Amino acid sequence: MSVECVRVGTEKTPIVVIDDVFDDPCGLVDYAASLAPYPSPTGNFYPGLRRMVAPNEANAVMASYVPSMCRTLSNLM
């Protein structure tokens, strides 16, 4: 994993760029795509599609994703 902090724009807003977090990023994308259909976004300005994932056996991979990323990136947060 490589981490870089870059500053962008007139105000030099800091952005953290993290490369190589996932061993198999294509597999993660394929898994996320398999969860379709995604509901249409309404009532917010989130710039993309999202799907709620309940922490159950059928969603075990996705339910473990957030805690796993928090552990991996905890020193950066």
Order of alpha helices (4+ residues) and beta strands (2+ residues): beta-beta-alpha-alpha-alpha
